[in-house]
Amino acid sequence: MTGSAIYRGKVTDAKSALAHIKSGDRVYIGGGSGVPITLVNTLTEYAPSLRDVEIVHVLIFADAPYVAPEYQASFRHNALFIGPSVREAVQAGRADFTPIFLSEIPDLFRDGALPIDAALISVSPPDPHGFCSFGVEVGTSKPAADSARLIIAEVNRQMPRTLGDSFIHISRLDHVVEVDYPLPEAPQGGSSDLHLRIGQRIAEMIPDEATLQMGIGSIPDAVLKNLGNHKDLGVHTELFSDGVIDMVEQGVITCAKKTFHPGKIVAGFLFGSKRLYDFANNNPIIELHPTDYVNDPFNIAKNDKMVAINSAIEIDLTGQVCADSIGPRIYSGVGGQVDFIRGAAHSKGGLPIVAFLSTAKNDSISRITPMLKEGAGVVTTRNDVHYVVTEYGVALLHGKTIRQRAKELINIAHPKFREALTKSAGELGYL
């Protein structure tokens, strides 16, 4: 039987494919912009006949109808990273959250801690050799599919064919649902004057020939906008967005001097616009890999001059970073922050950076605080933090005493809070 015949024999409609999911199954759904929207929207039609189906995924850029209150008996979501579509359900107790480093998620699937019964994925059409690409989301989707008992794939004509360790053969797919719709586009961060000030400070720290990790949002975009005079930068990151395209086209990002995967932008997934997805399609400068490879701190450290840029919700005067919750209310997740902070710390010439605006809620709250809020989660420990950057400056905490750290952080806090922070530091015995 030819590859084409094998493929055609697997093609069905979404409802028929999803009929193979049973009560008690654990179902993985592809993340980010690689969410299989047709399958997701059809899944709830089976709610009356299903009970206790666990749905697992990371951040997705799509609706999550299965977390609605009326489906509680049928579906319960287990978030490995929380996005806007499931945040209310997690905070209301209708969904769960599993704290986990992004680098360790694939082993949850492979080693049996979180075995996957069915993987719902989105892939590109097969090439002449019968291989489909996971496209924009390889990081956790490929490991989930590799270990799943049942694979149901949307084959989307508009999914780009990305290269790297990013393929699955049609023989591994149990059911195929053919679709043709634009991929979800991730919101792009706008850069205010304050963000651009932070971006300029970070850009001044970055040497030529450095390798960058950055996500999406205002600060990463602001950093990229300040790198126009740099030379031969590289990228090794869990994800990237549209801002990288301009730097490649301007010849700033070449990856030519990388010491790990030279000549390649290495990532786990892509969030962005159609421009990004078109740029990534069959582009040999881009390699996508599972997150246990991309986010492995030992692999990250193989990049000389590795610059890791991450953010925080708040940081206390000893350097403890909360990045996943607002007090006890879980907001996002652990992600790859610690993976890259530790990897950059062990890189030759590496720069682990935590960057954020100094205040929140129209300057009414300082993000630099005497103590973290009650119930706040420590994502990055005070032992791991090296550089902290706000619009007011750069604090170096690595190797510093608690007294020195408090002084450094107070100096980069918003001026209106410095007196109160100094007073609190004294009361806590830090100064």
N, C-alpha and C positions, 0 to 999 in steps of 0.2 A: 504494500500500500504506500502511495506517495505521501510526502509531507503535506501536500495540499489536501489530499483525501483525509488524512488523519485530522487535520485542522477542521475541515468542514464537518466531520463527524462529531465534533465537540460543540459546535455552535448551537445555541439554544436561546431562549428568551430569559429575562431576569427572573420571572416568577418560577419557571421550571427549574432553573439552576438553584434558586434558594430553597426549593422544596426539600433539598437534601440536608438542610440544617435541622438538627433535632434539639429537643428540650435538654437542658443541661450542658450543651456544647459551649466551648469557649471560642469566640469568633474574633479574629484579627481583622481590622479595617485599615487599609492603606492610608498613610498620613499626609499632612501638608497639602500641597496642590495635587497630590496623586490619589486623592480620595475617589473611590468608584461611586460616583453620585447616583447613577441609575440603580445600582444594587442597594445602596443605603436607603434611597427613597422607597424602594419596593419592599425592603425587609419588614417594615412595620405592618404590612398587609398580612403577615403570618402571625402577628401577635396573638390572636385568639387561640391559635393551636400550639403556641410555644410557652414554656415556663423555664425560668432560671437560666436564660442564655446570657453568658457573660461576654460583653463586647469590650475589646482591648484595642487601644490605639494611642498614638501620641497626638500632638497638636494637628487639627485638621482645619482647612479653610473651606468649610461647608457647614450646612445645617446638620444637626444631630437629632433627628426626630425621635429616636429610640429613648432619649432621656426624659421625654415628656411624662408628667405624672401618671397619665392613663396607661402607660406601658410598664409600670413598675413590676408587675407580676411576671411579665414576659422577658424583659431585658434589664440588665444592670451593667452600667458602664464602669470599667476600671481604667482610669486615666493614668497613663505613664508620663504625660505632660498635659497640662490643662490649657485649653483654648477657650475663646469667648463663647463658643456654642455649647459648652458643657459646664462652664464655670458655676452657673447658678445651681445646676443639679448637684455638683460636688458640694458646694457650700450649704445646700439644703439637706444633704444626707441621702439623696436619691442615687448618688453615684459615688464611687470610691476613687481614691488616689493612692498610687504606689510610688513612694519616693525611690528613685533609682538613677544612678549615673547613666547618661546616654550610652556610654561605652559598654555598659553591662546588660543592656536590654536584649541583644541577640542571644546571649547565653541563658537568659530566662526561658526563651523558647526552646533552645537546643538541649539544655540540660534537664528539662522536666520540671523546673520550678513553676513555669507558666506554660504548659504544653498547649499548642494550638490545634483545635479540632478542624477549623475551617478558616482559610485566609481569603478575604475578599480584596482583590488587588486591581490596579489599573495599569495596563501595559501598552506598548506600541504594537502595531501590526507586525507579524513575523517577517524576518528577512528571508532571502532565498534559501538559507540553511535551516530555517525553522526556529530561529531564536527571536524572542520578543524582548524588548528593553523595558526595564522598570521606569525609565524616563526620569521624571523629576524627583522621585522618591525611592531611592535605593536603600537608604540607611537602615531602617527597621523592617521595611516590607520584604526585602529579599530574604533575610534570615527567618522571618515569620513564614513565608511561603516555603522555604527550603525544609522547614520542620513540620509543616501542617499535614494533617491526614487528608484534607480535601482542599483543593484550590479552585476558586471560582474567579475568573478573570474577565474584567471588562477590557476589550481590545478597542482602544480609542484611536481613531484615525488622526487625531490632533495631538496625541502624546508624542513628544520628541524622542528620538532614538539617541539616548546618551550612552557614552562609552565607559569602559572600566569594568569592574566586577558587577555588571548591571544587567545580566541577561538570564532568561529562563527559557528552556526549550518547550515547544508546544506539546511535546509528549508528557510533560509534567503537569499540564493543565487538565483538570477534570471537566470543567465546563467553561465555555466561552460565550460571552455576551458582547456582540458587536455594537459599538456606539460611535457617535460622531458629534462631539460638543467641545466648546472651548474649555480649557482647564481653568479652575478658579485662579484668580489673580490676587496676590497678597497685597495688602495696603502698603504703600511706600511711606517711609518716615520723612516728614518735612523738617528741614533744619532751620531753627530760629537762630538769632544772633548769638544766644548763649550756647546753643549746641555747636555752632561754628567756632566759638571761642574754645570749647573743649576739644573740638576736632583739630584746631590749630596747635593746641598744647601737645596733643598726642602725636600729631604729625612731626613736630619738632623733636620728639623722642625717637622716632623711627629712623634707623639708618638705611642707606641704600642697600639693596640686595637682601632685605629682610623678607621673611615669609609671614603673612598676615592671617589671623583668624578673626572674623567679624561676622555678626549676624545681620539682621535687618533692623531698621529703625533709624531714629534721628541721629544718634551719635555715630554709628558706623558710616552713615551717609556723609556726615560732617567730616569725618576723618578722611574718607575717600576724596572729598572735594578739596582737601588741603594737601594732597599728595602729588600734585601735577608736576613738580620739579624733581621728584624722586626717580631713581633708576633701578631697573631690573628687580622689581618687587615680585614676590611670589604669593601664592595663596594655598593654604592648607586649612580647611575650615569645615565645621559640621554643615554649614549652609551658607549660601550667598545669594545676593539679589542683583537688581539691575545696575547698581552703582559700579560693579566690577567691569561691566561692558565698556564703559567710557575709558577706564584706565587701561584696558587691553588695547582698545583702538588707538589710544594716545601713545602706546608703547611704554607706559609706566609699569604695567604688570606684564612681564615676559616669562617669568618662572625660570629664566635661563640659569640663574645662579643658585637655585634650590639644591640642597644637599640630599633631599629625599624626594623621589619622583621629579627629577629636574625636567623642566619644560612642560609641566602639567599643573593645572589647577585641580586640586584634590578636594572633594566634598562628599557629603552623604546625601544631601538633598538640596533642592532649589525652591525658593519662594520668590515670586516676582510677577512680572507682567508678561504678556505675549511676546514682547521684544526679547525678554530673557529666554523664554522657551524656544524661540526661533534661533537665537544665538547658540543655544546649547545643542541643537539638533545636529548630530553627526560631526560635532566640532572636536577635532583631535586634541585640542589643548585641555579639554575637560575630561576628568575621570571621576566617576561616582563609585563609591564603595560602601559596604555596610559599616555601621557606626562602631562596631567592635574593632575595626581596622582604622578608620579615620580618627576616632576619638581615643584610641589607645594612647595614654600619656607617653609610653616608650616610643611609639611611632612619631608622635608630635615632636618629641625631643630630638629626633633625628634631623629635624630642620634647624640648621644654624640660624641665629638671629630670629627666632620664633617670637612673634608679637601676638599675644592673646589679649583681646579687648572685650571685656564683659561688663555687665551692669549690676545694679543693686537697687533694692527697694529702700533699704536703710543700712547704715553701718554704725556700730557703736565705737566708743573712744578707745577700745582695745584692738579694734580691727576686725571684729566679727561681722560677716556679711550675711544679711538676710536678702535672699533674692527670689523666694518662692511663696511668701505669704505676707499678709498684712495682719500682724498679730497672729491669732490662731486661725484666721481665715485663709485657707490655701488659695493662692491666686494663679500660679503657673506651674512650676516644677523645677527640678534640679537641672535638667538638660545637660549641656556639655561644659558648663562653667568650670567645674573643678577639674575635669579631664584636661582642659586647655591651660588653666592656671598652673597645674602641676607639670604639664608637658613643657610649657614655656619656661618654667623655673629651672628645668633641667636641660634646657637647650643652651648650646654655646652662644653667649651673647643675647639670650632670650629676655623678653620683657613681659611679665605677667601684669596686666593692667585692669583695674576695676574703675569704671568711669560712669558718672551720673551727674545730673543737675543737683545743686546743693540743697534745693528746697522743693516742696510739693505744694499743691493747692494754693497757687498764687502767692507764694512766699510766706504762707502762714505756718508751714511745718518744715523743720530742718530734717534733712535725710541723715545728717550726722548727729547722732544722739548719744547721751550719756550711757544709756542701756537700750538694748533692743526692746521692742514692745513685748509685753507678757504673751507668751505663746508663739512668738516669732521663731521661724526655723533658721538655724545656721546652715547655710549652704556651703559657704567657703569659710573655713576656720581662720582664726587670727594668725595661726602658724603658716598658712598658705599665702597670705596677702603680702604683696610686694609694693606695688605702686597704686595709689588712689588719686584720681584726677577729677576735679570739678572745674567750673568756670573760673574759680578763684586761684587755681594753682595745682601743683603736684606734690603729694605727700609720699615719702618713701618710708614704709613701715618695717621692711625686712631687716632683721637684726637689731631692731630698736626696742628699748624698754617700754613698759606701759606708760611711763611718764613722758618719754619722748614721742610715743605714738599719739598720745592725747594732744600734745602741743602741735604736732604736725597736722592732725586732723582739724583741730580748732582753727588753724591758720588758713585752711581751705574751705571752711564753712562760710555760709552767708554772714556778712558782717553784723547783721542785726541779731544773730544768735550767739556770737562769740563770747560775749560777757556771761550769758547764762550757762553756756557750755563750760566755761572756765570755772565758774562757781560750782557747778555740779561735779566737775573733775576733782576739785578740791575736797568736796564733801565725800566723794568716793575714795579718797586717799590716793588718787592718781597724780596729783600735783602737790 
